[in-house]
Amino acid sequence: MKKALVVGVNYYKTLSNLYGCVNDAYKVNQVLERHMNGELNFDVKHVTAIDPESALTRKQLKDDLKNLFNDDCEIALFYFAGHGYIEDSAGYLLTSECSDGDDGLPLQDILDMANSSKSKNKIIVLDSCHSGIAGTLKSLGDKAILTEGMTILTASTKDQYAEEVGGSGIFTSLFVDALNGGAANLLGDITPGSIYAHIDQSLSLWEQRPVFKTNVKAFTSLRKVSPPIQLSELRQLTELFETASTEFALDPSFEPQPPAPNHGIEPIIENTRKFSILQKLNRLNLVRPVGEDHMYFAAMNSKACRLTVLGEHYWNLITNKRI
């Protein structure tokens, strides 16, 4: 079972209102609820503060967080988009009634709830200013204090603001893009680590910098999308290549429609089947032609192909029964 609390706060009674947080929360809610194939993924509680009638109080947020982390589910995920505040000793998430900043919900309180949770994986995602302070204690020299299974992903460092473009947070836009497949591996799995890598690579050193803190033995999959290649075809890496350094010999019989003259070699059905898979593997940078720029010419000129470094990695995973 996976649970998620997704919160977006636009309305503030005293502080300046925000305009993209509710929209961001809707996007995160939609992408987390189901896998790409339509199967249920997270059981999401979606909370938004748009106006005085839907205002979110500190007590409401704290109660919802207690309910989120008071469980032994596989994943408990908290996403927040709204105002954040930092002072010398602590950071806060601000709810609708806040006015001074330090009257918000302390990030340390949230970390305490998550750290003591029986959930196997606790994930906190914050799109708020100064959110990078989450998980650190000033008294310990800003070292992160995370129990096993904890992961924190924030929009910016403790000294930065979380920026918006076009009515949506830059961080959340990249977060949703990652969950929609931008951070998927060849099996279609999306993990917190791959999400951070996707966001990190998308932002220059001159922009806000995401922060990633984790204490896990293995990354968990947050969402599954359609893989770029079927697992049955991926596993043929070990059938086509006897070892990770083997070169697979090609000739014109692998090309289903060789041009004339074809050196008297006609297409062979089994070879064309293998060549179709090899071409897919080539497009995924798992296989490369030897001595030619394209797989087609490698076949027509009776050259070979071999595994790339990435291909060797997946060959080893399959050989060791990791996938």
Protein Blocks (a to p, Z undefined) as FASTA:
>chain_A
ZZddddddfbdfklccdfklmmmmmmmmmmmmpcfkopafbdcdddddfbfkloccfklm
mmmmmmmmmccbfbdcddddddddddfkbccdddfkbmnlpmmccfklmmmmmmmpcbfb
dcdddddehklmgopafkloopacddehiacddfbdfkbccddeehiafklmmmmmmmno
pmccfkopacfklmmmmmmmmpcfkbccdddddddfbdcdfbdcddfbdfklmmmmmmmp
mblkbccdddfklpmbbcddehhpacdfklmmmmmmmmmmmmnopaccehiabfklmmmn
opaddddfklmmmmmmmmnopZZ
